[in-house]
């Protein structure tokens, strides 16, 4: 999913005012979201008010309940 205001070069719009994250952090979060498969989560971990870690959780469907007899 791409933001309509994002230029084709992948840069963030200048009018975007970031308070807690840097442009590099936002870009990395977007990259991690793009890497997630059909099922997944990103957990943003904050320590002392700063972004410290991002846990990426990928899930896989074990079986299709509609096909189960």
C-alpha positions in Angstrom: 0.0 0.0 0.0 1.6 3.3 -1.1 0.6 6.7 0.1 -0.8 8.8 -2.8 1.3 11.8 -1.7 4.6 9.9 -1.8 6.6 10.9 -4.9 7.8 8.2 -7.3 11.3 8.5 -6.0 10.1 7.1 -2.6 10.8 10.3 -0.7 8.4 11.4 2.0 6.4 14.6 1.4 8.0 17.7 2.8 4.9 18.8 4.6 4.9 15.6 6.7 5.9 16.7 10.2 7.3 13.8 12.2 7.4 14.1 16.0 8.7 10.8 17.3 10.2 9.0 14.2 12.9 9.9 11.7 12.3 9.6 8.0 14.7 6.7 8.0 12.6 4.9 10.7 9.4 5.5 8.8 11.0 4.1 5.6 12.3 1.0 7.5 8.9 0.3 9.0 7.3 0.6 5.5 9.9 -1.9 4.2 9.1 -4.3 7.0 5.4 -4.0 6.2 6.1 -4.7 2.6 8.1 -7.9 3.5 5.3 -9.3 5.6 3.4 -12.2 4.0 -0.4 -12.6 3.9 -0.5 -12.8 7.7 1.8 -10.8 9.9 2.3 -8.2 12.6 4.8 -5.5 13.5 5.2 -4.8 17.2 6.8 -1.4 17.9 8.6 -1.4 21.2 9.2 1.9 22.9 11.7 2.3 25.8 11.9 5.6 27.7 9.9 7.3 25.0 12.1 6.2 22.1 11.7 3.6 19.4 14.0 0.8 20.5 12.9 -2.4 18.7 10.4 -3.7 16.1 9.4 -7.3 16.4 8.2 -8.8 13.1 5.8 -11.7 13.5 4.9 -13.8 10.5 2.0 -16.2 10.6 1.1 -19.0 8.2 -2.3 -20.5 7.7 -1.9 -24.1 8.9 -4.9 -25.5 6.9 -7.9 -24.2 5.1 -11.0 -24.8 7.2 -13.2 -24.6 4.2 -11.5 -27.5 2.5 -11.5 -29.6 5.7 -13.9 -32.6 5.5 
